[in-house]
Structures are given as C-alpha cells and as structure tokens.
Amino acid sequence: MIFQDALAALHPFYKVGAQLAEAYLVHHPEASKRDARRRAIEMLDRVGIPHPDQRVDDFPHQFSGGMRQRAMIAMGLINDPSLLIADEPTTALDVTVQAQILDLLNDLQREFNSAVVIITHDLGVIAEMADHVLVMYGGRAVEYGAVKDILTHPEMPYTWGLLSSVPDVSSDTDARLIPIPGNPPSLLLPPPGCPFHPRCAHVEKVPANLCATQLPDLEAARNGEGHLKRCHLADPETIYLSEVLPEIAPELIEEATS
C-alpha cells in the first residue's frame, strides 16, 4: 500500500530505514536486522533516493515531499507484492515530481511484475497510467471499462461531469470550468434510487421517475465489450455526442487514444 500523505504515514520518531526494515522483518522473521537494513538500502536506491546508504538513517522530515513518496513506494514494494495499491500517490507534489513518481511506478510495475491499483481523481493520471477504470460515486461502482472506452464513449452522467470539469488548456483564457452542481451525498443517509440523481442534469429524460426510486443495475453498455454502466438513460450515446462532448478537454481524448 502507498498511502496518500507520506508525511502522515511515516512515523516522525523513527528513521526511514528503520521503518522499511520493520516492514521487511514482519514478513521475513528469519531475516536478521542487518539483512533488513541491506534490503532497505537496496529499495531506497531502486526508487531513486540519492546516497541511500546515508539517507537510510534520516528521519521523514529530512526528506522532501517527492523523496518521502519514493520511500513509501519502496516500503510498498520491499516484500515483492503481487498487488500494489496506490492511494492518490501524487497528492501535494508539483507537476515535475508527479511525472517522476508516475514514471517510477511504471518502471517498477514492469520490474516487479506487480498489478497496480491507482486511486485518483486526476483524469490525466488515469489516461496515462491505467488500462481499465472503475468510476465510483456514493460508494458504488457506476461505470467500468477500458480507459479508451471510458474516456471516448462514457455512458454515465457522473463520468460526463468528471470529463467536462477538466480545464482545456487550448481554450480561451476566459472560458469557465463546468463543475458538477450540488454536493456529494452522505454515505450515512444515501439518496434513494440512483445515488447521482440529485445532481444529474438528465433525470427528466428518464420516464416514471425511475432515477429517484430505483437503483439501476450495473449492466453492459452498448459501445464496448467489458464496458459496464449504472444508469437508466435509454440512449446515453446520443446525449453524450450532442450535449456533453463539445465541453470536454480534447487532450484527454488524445491521451486515451494515443
């Protein structure tokens, strides 16, 4: 697991190397502390920490934000996992460091042959990193499919809202962002029916007030094998092409299809 806030996830009173060694010893009780320290130095070197034999004895506050995130990646990979879960791994990092972390994750995925699950709100990261996407809203899966299908032929209004709210760098500087209206629902008291219906602009296109009374099934979409969507709209593709697509930043589509 790679946690979102590396400074909070790393213990401030223990050296970075000691925390990596502890993660190794928990799963390798037969190993000595010397072996664990050697493994910690090896992993810090692998994730690009300069002078790892010296930085292994530093405390978390002595690392920069990007270096702390690299240390968290090292801790997540120190036991050669088959699955790595990265929760917003580029939060609070500047664009340059974010690109370095994403490139590092790509390289390590190939080296360790690990599956990677990335939890993120950044659609640019999804377009660049992911093979498949699961869109969630109100604690439920609302759309699933290959990245290309989700970014080029989305069929759920919440996904449309996410895509429309991404700024278009090629547009007029006076162009306004298009946010999703309203607020996310309370998970303690979720709305009846489709969890997105109080914020959805297309509720009136569904007859019999189904959106407010009946939770739609997660069923196959019409535009791709393995593409699933949770929505009552009968013809979402027509609505998407005529009303939604003109508002979406074109670079996202280019990223998904390149």
N, C-alpha and C positions, 0 to 999 in steps of 0.2 A: 504494500500500500504506500502510495505517495500522497501525503496529506496536503491540504490546500495552503495552510500557513506554516511554513517550515520553521519559523522562529518560535511559534507556539508548540509545534510538535516535538521539537528538540528540547531536552531538559537543559535549562540555563546553568545548572550547577555541575554538570558533568561534561567532560571533554568530548568532542565529536567522535574521536576514535574509540573512546570507551563505550559510547552508545552503539556504534556499529559493531564492535566486538561482542557486546552483550546480545545483540540480535543474532549474531552467528553462533554464540555458545548455547543459546536456548535450544537451537535446532541441531547442534553438534556437541552434545555433552561429553563426548570422548575427546574433543579437541582441547589443547592447552591454551592458556591465556596468550602465550607467545604466538601460537598458530592463529588465534583470533585477531591479534593485533596485526600480524602479517597480512591476513586476509583483508582487514580494514584498510590498510595502506594500499593494497592492490586495487581495491574497489575505488578508493578516492582518486587514484591515478587513472583508473579506467574512465571515470566520469569527468576528467579534465581538471582536477584540482592541482594547481602548481605546487611543487615541493611537498608531495603528500606525506613523506616521512617526517616532515616538520609540522605540517598543518594538522596532522592526526592528533596532536596534543593541544590544539587550540580549542577554545570554548565557542559555542554558537554565535555569541555576539561579536566575535572577532572575524567572522565570515561575512562577506557581502550577501545581499539577497539572492543573487544568482548562485553563489557558491553554496549557500545553505540548501537551496533547492537541489543542487547537484549531490550534496551529501545525503539528502532524503532519497534521491534516486539510487544512490549507492547502497543505502540501507535496505531499500525495497528489493534490490537485486542480489544482495550478498549471499542469499541461500538458493540461488538459481531457480526462481519460481517459474511455474508453467503459466501463471496468470499474474499480470501486474495491473493494479487499479490506480489510476492517476486522477485525483480529485482536484480539478482546476489547477494543473501544475504550473501555469504561467501567471497566476494571480500576483498583482503588485510588482511585476517585473517590467522593465522598459522593453520596447519593441525589439531592440537588438539582442538583449539577453533572452527574451522569449523565443526568438528564432533559433538561438543556440541551444536552448533546452529542448525544443521540438526536434531539431536535427539530432541531438544526442539520443532522445528517445527512439527515433527511427533507427539509428545505428545500433543501439543496444538491443532493440527488438530482433533485428536480424542476427546479431551475435549470440544472444542467449536463447533465441527461438521461443520467445515468450509471447503469449497473446496479451494485448494491451487494451484495457477498457478506459477510455478517457471521459471524464465527467466535465462538461464545459458548457458555457453559454456563448462561446465565441464561435460563430459560424465559419469564420476564416480558418480557425484551427481544425474544425471538422472537415472542411473542404480539402485541406492539405493533408491531414493525417489519417482520417478514418476510411474504412472500407464499407462499413454498414453503420447506420444511425438509428437509434431509438429515441424518438421525441416523447418527452413526458410532460404532463400537465396535471396538477391537482393530485399527484400521487399515482396517476395511471398512465400507461402507455397509450399514446394517441396516434402515433404513426411510426412505422418501421420499414426500412428498406435499404437498398444500396445507396451510397452517397449521391451518385448521379441521378437516381430516380427521385430521391427526396428533394434535391436542390433544383432539378429541372422540371419535375412533374409532381409537386406536392399536392395532396388531396385533402388536407385537414386545415381548417381556417386558422388554428393556432400556429401551425407551421408557416402559413402565409404571413401571419403577423410578425413572426421572427425574421423572415426574409425581408419583409418590407421595412422593418425598422433599422436595417443596416445602412449606414450612410454610403452614398455613392460618391466616390472621390472624383468622378468625371462630370458630375452635375454642376449646375450653377451654385456659386457660393452662398446665394440667398435661399437655396432650396431648404425646406423644413423637413426634419425627420418625421416619420409616420409611426408613432408609438401605438402599442395596443392599448385601447382605452380601458379604464377600470382598474381594479386591483385583483391580485391572485386570491383564490378562495381560501378560507380557513380549512385546514385538514381536520380540525376537530368537529366542524359543522359544515361538511361539503354540501354544495347545492344539489338538488335532485336532478335527475336526468344527466345530460352531458355536462361534465364539470366546467366546460368552457362557455356554455350558452349565455351566462350573464354578460360576457364581454364580446360575444360573437356578433358581427355585423350581418350575418346571413341567416339568422334564426327565422325570419319571416319567409324565407324560401322553402321551409320545411312545413308540410301540412300537419294539422291535428296537434299542434303544439308538442310534437314529439321531443324536441330538444330539451324542454323543461320538465318532461315527465318520464322519459325512458332513456336509460343509458345505452348508447349504441354499442354493438359488438365490435371487436377488433377483427375486421374481415378483410378479405383480399381486395386490393384496389384494382382498377381496370387497366392500369398503364404499365404493369411490370410484374414478372414472376417474383414472388417473395416480398412484394410490396403490400403492407397492411395499413389500414387506416380505421379510425374510430370516429365515424361521422354519419349523420342522417342525410346529408345532401345527396340528391339523386344524380346530379351531373356536375361534380366539382370541377372537372377539367374545363368546361365551358366558362364557368365563373372565373377560374384562375386566369385563363388566357385573356379574357376581356376586361376584367376589373383589377386583378392583382399583379400580373406580370409586368405591366408598364411601370410599377412603382418599385421594382426590385433592382438592387445594385447589380449591373451586368458582370462585374468582376467575379462575383460569387459563382455565377453560372459558368463563366470561363474557367475558373479554378476547378469546378467539378467535372467539366467535360474534357479538360486537357490531359 
